[in-house]
Amino acid sequence: MIGHMQDLHRIYSTTSDRTLRDLCRRFPGFERYARLMEEVSEQNQAMVAAGTHPYDDLPELPEPLKASLLHVLGAAAELEFQAAVEGG
């Protein structure tokens, strides 16, 4: 799922509410995934604000490494999806 977060954010920030409703209607899995990611994000922000985040002391990754990791996670998600489709 992490591999698709950047794509989901791009969809959220570039499409209209009407288009999002249409996507959710046509693809129930998209709505479930979007709701799950929204809940995770809200929980993460709440933990950061409360000072209870378990990884709060980790330094932020440099941008080049972030980009590489996002690419790897996206490729892994794509391979997992392809395996699921081919497996029936």
Backbone as ProteinMPNN parsed JSONL, in Angstrom:
{"seq_chain_A": "MIGHMQDLHRIYSTTSDRTLRDLCRRFPGFERYARLMEEVSEQNQAMVAAGTHPYDDLPELPEPLKASLLHVLGAAAELEFQAAVEGG", "coords_chain_A": {"N_chain_A": [[0.812, -1.196, 0.0], [1.975, 1.198, 0.693], [3.505, 1.869, -1.477], [1.732, 3.072, -3.194], [0.914, 5.44, -2.104], [1.854, 7.997, -2.852], [0.74, 8.255, -5.394], [-1.977, 8.181, -4.705], [-2.157, 10.531, -3.208], [-1.631, 12.383, -5.218], [-3.906, 12.008, -6.823], [-5.894, 12.821, -5.006], [-5.212, 15.529, -4.722], [-5.455, 16.666, -7.234], [-7.86, 16.159, -8.497], [-11.398, 16.701, -8.93], [-14.104, 16.873, -6.504], [-16.3, 15.604, -7.528], [-15.175, 13.846, -9.414], [-13.708, 12.217, -7.682], [-15.83, 11.026, -6.244], [-16.956, 9.588, -8.343], [-14.88, 7.795, -8.949], [-14.823, 6.345, -6.545], [-17.336, 5.171, -6.63], [-17.186, 3.603, -8.952], [-14.999, 1.99, -8.423], [-14.879, 0.149, -5.818], [-12.784, -0.788, -4.217], [-10.918, 1.247, -4.371], [-12.088, 3.257, -2.824], [-12.105, 1.997, -0.286], [-9.346, 1.689, 0.135], [-8.529, 4.396, 0.071], [-9.897, 5.428, 2.303], [-8.717, 3.916, 4.338], [-6.034, 4.789, 4.174], [-6.417, 7.452, 4.841], [-7.275, 7.228, 7.505], [-4.962, 6.11, 8.664], [-3.159, 8.206, 8.241], [-4.341, 10.225, 9.822], [-4.126, 9.055, 12.38], [-1.354, 8.915, 12.586], [-0.654, 11.659, 12.552], [-1.924, 12.443, 14.926], [-0.467, 11.003, 16.85], [2.068, 12.154, 16.513], [1.498, 14.803, 17.271], [0.8, 14.386, 19.94], [3.149, 13.539, 20.966], [3.711, 10.856, 21.158], [4.537, 9.234, 19.138], [6.03, 6.334, 17.882], [8.351, 6.419, 16.329], [9.398, 8.929, 16.426], [11.891, 9.974, 16.964], [13.545, 9.442, 14.852], [15.689, 10.513, 12.211], [14.837, 12.595, 9.372], [14.673, 11.256, 6.099], [17.008, 11.826, 3.415], [16.081, 13.618, 0.43], [16.811, 12.399, -2.144], [17.039, 9.694, -1.401], [14.479, 9.192, -0.435], [13.004, 9.404, -2.804], [14.049, 7.232, -4.238], [13.267, 5.099, -2.59], [10.47, 5.337, -2.713], [10.116, 4.717, -5.395], [10.988, 2.025, -5.454], [9.148, 0.855, -3.665], [6.78, 1.372, -5.048], [7.223, -0.158, -7.38], [7.323, -2.699, -6.231], [4.708, -2.905, -5.274], [3.354, -2.893, -7.697], [4.286, -5.282, -8.844], [3.248, -7.095, -6.994], [0.524, -6.682, -7.413], [0.296, -7.558, -10.089], [0.965, -10.25, -9.749], [-1.191, -11.072, -8.195], [-3.303, -10.718, -10.01], [-2.571, -12.471, -12.06], [-2.655, -14.807, -10.633], [-5.297, -15.172, -10.29]], "CA_chain_A": [[0.0, 0.0, 0.0], [2.832, 2.372, 0.79], [3.966, 2.202, -2.814], [0.719, 3.827, -3.931], [0.501, 6.637, -1.368], [2.143, 9.192, -3.633], [-0.275, 8.313, -6.447], [-3.24, 8.54, -4.071], [-2.079, 11.953, -2.875], [-1.759, 13.12, -6.48], [-5.323, 11.95, -7.201], [-6.624, 13.683, -4.059], [-4.905, 16.951, -4.858], [-5.639, 17.174, -8.599], [-9.174, 15.855, -9.058], [-12.549, 17.342, -8.297], [-14.898, 16.015, -5.624], [-17.164, 14.791, -8.396], [-14.35, 12.766, -9.966], [-13.428, 11.288, -6.58], [-17.059, 10.254, -6.002], [-17.098, 8.648, -9.448], [-13.875, 6.741, -8.74], [-15.262, 5.514, -5.424], [-18.502, 4.411, -7.086], [-16.772, 2.622, -9.961], [-13.972, 1.1, -7.894], [-15.038, 0.093, -4.361], [-11.474, -0.986, -3.593], [-10.28, 2.558, -4.271], [-12.653, 3.941, -1.656], [-11.599, 1.329, 0.932], [-7.935, 2.037, 0.272], [-8.426, 5.814, 0.405], [-10.331, 5.598, 3.699], [-7.688, 3.332, 5.196], [-4.883, 5.686, 4.178], [-6.814, 8.654, 5.574], [-7.247, 6.868, 8.925], [-3.557, 5.955, 9.048], [-2.576, 9.54, 8.287], [-4.876, 10.921, 10.994], [-3.512, 8.452, 13.563], [0.048, 9.319, 12.59], [-0.608, 13.063, 12.967], [-2.309, 12.515, 16.335], [0.669, 10.521, 17.645], [3.112, 13.181, 16.444], [1.046, 15.945, 18.081], [0.789, 13.994, 21.352], [4.496, 13.144, 21.373], [3.726, 9.411, 21.42], [4.881, 8.506, 17.915], [7.145, 5.438, 18.219], [9.536, 6.692, 15.522], [9.553, 10.382, 16.417], [13.298, 10.362, 17.1], [14.312, 9.105, 13.65], [15.904, 11.673, 11.335], [14.158, 12.528, 8.081], [15.536, 10.758, 5.025], [17.314, 12.791, 2.349], [15.148, 13.54, -0.701], [17.144, 11.371, -3.157], [16.736, 8.369, -0.86], [13.015, 9.089, -0.413], [12.552, 9.144, -4.176], [14.422, 5.851, -4.573], [12.416, 4.18, -1.827], [9.129, 5.387, -3.292], [10.162, 3.977, -6.658], [11.076, 0.598, -5.134], [7.868, 0.439, -3.085], [5.8, 1.374, -6.134], [7.498, -1.316, -8.235], [6.918, -3.884, -5.473], [3.243, -2.928, -5.276], [2.939, -3.273, -9.045], [4.555, -6.715, -8.993], [2.279, -7.805, -6.16], [-0.752, -6.604, -8.118], [0.376, -8.441, -11.259], [0.926, -11.64, -9.265], [-2.564, -11.338, -7.775], [-4.126, -10.825, -11.213], [-2.214, -13.713, -12.756], [-3.044, -15.928, -9.787], [-6.752, -15.314, -10.332]], "C_chain_A": [[0.855, 1.259, 0.0], [3.281, 2.816, -0.6], [2.987, 3.027, -3.623], [0.312, 5.122, -3.245], [0.743, 7.918, -2.158], [1.119, 9.361, -4.758], [-1.627, 8.727, -5.866], [-3.253, 10.022, -3.718], [-2.245, 12.812, -4.133], [-3.218, 13.131, -6.942], [-6.136, 12.888, -6.315], [-6.417, 15.159, -4.367], [-5.16, 17.51, -6.262], [-7.02, 16.906, -9.189], [-10.282, 16.563, -8.283], [-13.256, 16.353, -7.373], [-15.793, 15.083, -6.441], [-16.393, 13.599, -8.968], [-14.011, 11.741, -8.887], [-14.651, 10.43, -6.268], [-17.25, 9.202, -7.089], [-16.11, 7.491, -9.314], [-14.315, 5.784, -7.634], [-16.451, 4.636, -5.818], [-18.083, 3.287, -8.033], [-15.797, 1.589, -9.417], [-14.064, 1.058, -6.366], [-13.713, -0.107, -3.621], [-10.723, 0.326, -3.426], [-10.784, 3.297, -3.043], [-12.148, 3.317, -0.361], [-10.146, 1.713, 1.191], [-7.77, 3.495, 0.7], [-8.839, 6.066, 1.855], [-9.287, 5.054, 4.669], [-6.478, 4.256, 5.297], [-5.192, 6.976, 4.942], [-6.78, 8.394, 7.085], [-5.814, 6.742, 9.436], [-2.894, 7.324, 9.186], [-3.051, 10.31, 9.516], [-4.269, 10.379, 12.284], [-2.056, 8.873, 13.694], [0.182, 10.764, 13.081], [-0.958, 13.219, 14.439], [-1.166, 12.064, 17.234], [1.798, 11.537, 17.655], [2.74, 14.354, 17.347], [1.101, 15.632, 19.573], [2.185, 13.628, 21.865], [4.625, 11.662, 21.675], [4.082, 8.583, 20.195], [6.103, 7.633, 18.198], [8.433, 5.72, 17.445], [9.837, 8.18, 15.441], [11.014, 10.823, 16.437], [14.143, 10.026, 15.869], [14.509, 10.349, 12.789], [15.15, 11.484, 10.022], [15.15, 12.079, 7.016], [15.83, 11.863, 4.021], [16.388, 12.552, 1.149], [15.531, 12.498, -1.751], [16.814, 9.954, -2.674], [15.225, 8.155, -0.794], [12.497, 8.724, -1.799], [12.86, 7.705, -4.581], [13.524, 4.849, -3.861], [10.983, 4.174, -2.357], [9.062, 4.607, -4.596], [10.168, 2.465, -6.389], [9.747, 0.091, -4.577], [6.767, 0.404, -4.152], [5.976, 0.176, -7.05], [7.069, -2.609, -7.529], [5.399, -4.015, -5.455], [2.72, -3.371, -6.644], [3.158, -4.769, -9.285], [3.562, -7.554, -8.187], [0.903, -7.819, -6.834], [-0.77, -7.557, -9.311], [0.291, -9.898, -10.841], [-0.487, -12.01, -8.829], [-3.482, -11.537, -8.973], [-3.837, -12.137, -11.93], [-2.624, -14.943, -11.97], [-4.551, -16.134, -9.734], [-7.386, -14.765, -9.111]], "O_chain_A": [[0.5, 2.262, -0.619], [3.418, 4.012, -0.859], [3.365, 3.622, -4.632], [-0.552, 5.836, -3.753], [-0.086, 8.828, -2.13], [0.682, 10.477, -5.041], [-2.342, 9.532, -6.465], [-4.265, 10.694, -3.913], [-2.92, 13.841, -4.107], [-3.71, 14.16, -7.404], [-6.965, 13.655, -6.806], [-7.357, 15.949, -4.28], [-5.087, 18.724, -6.453], [-7.319, 17.386, -10.283], [-10.105, 16.964, -7.133], [-13.031, 15.145, -7.453], [-16.005, 13.925, -6.081], [-16.904, 12.479, -9.001], [-14.025, 10.538, -9.144], [-14.517, 9.226, -6.05], [-17.652, 8.072, -6.809], [-16.47, 6.336, -9.541], [-14.196, 4.567, -7.769], [-16.552, 3.489, -5.383], [-18.567, 2.161, -7.925], [-15.764, 0.451, -9.885], [-13.401, 1.844, -5.689], [-13.559, 0.373, -2.498], [-9.98, 0.505, -2.461], [-10.0, 3.894, -2.305], [-11.796, 4.04, 0.571], [-9.765, 2.022, 2.32], [-6.969, 3.798, 1.585], [-8.19, 6.842, 2.555], [-9.01, 5.666, 5.7], [-5.956, 4.48, 6.389], [-4.318, 7.525, 5.613], [-6.313, 9.236, 7.853], [-5.497, 7.219, 10.526], [-2.155, 7.568, 10.14], [-2.254, 10.973, 10.179], [-3.933, 11.149, 13.183], [-1.583, 9.155, 14.795], [1.028, 11.061, 13.924], [-0.357, 14.039, 15.132], [-0.919, 12.677, 18.273], [2.422, 11.76, 18.692], [3.577, 14.843, 18.106], [1.411, 16.507, 20.382], [2.374, 13.43, 23.065], [5.551, 11.251, 22.375], [3.945, 7.36, 20.212], [7.11, 8.133, 18.699], [9.506, 5.296, 17.873], [10.465, 8.637, 14.486], [11.34, 11.919, 15.981], [15.342, 10.304, 15.854], [13.589, 11.155, 12.653], [14.862, 10.359, 9.613], [16.317, 12.471, 7.03], [14.995, 12.739, 3.798], [15.97, 11.424, 0.89], [14.656, 11.768, -2.217], [16.362, 9.118, -3.455], [14.744, 7.055, -1.067], [11.652, 7.841, -1.944], [12.027, 7.038, -5.195], [13.077, 3.87, -4.458], [10.356, 3.118, -2.438], [8.077, 3.921, -4.872], [9.431, 1.717, -7.032], [9.274, -0.976, -4.969], [5.924, -0.493, -4.15], [4.993, -0.444, -7.458], [6.516, -3.509, -8.162], [4.867, -5.115, -5.606], [1.758, -4.134, -6.731], [2.304, -5.438, -9.866], [3.098, -8.596, -8.65], [0.208, -8.835, -6.826], [-1.746, -8.279, -9.517], [-0.376, -10.697, -11.498], [-0.935, -13.132, -9.065], [-4.34, -12.42, -8.961], [-4.759, -12.832, -12.357], [-2.907, -15.994, -12.546], [-5.031, -17.136, -9.204], [-8.61, -14.802, -8.981]]}, "name": "protein", "num_of_chains": 1, "seq": "MIGHMQDLHRIYSTTSDRTLRDLCRRFPGFERYARLMEEVSEQNQAMVAAGTHPYDDLPELPEPLKASLLHVLGAAAELEFQAAVEGG"}
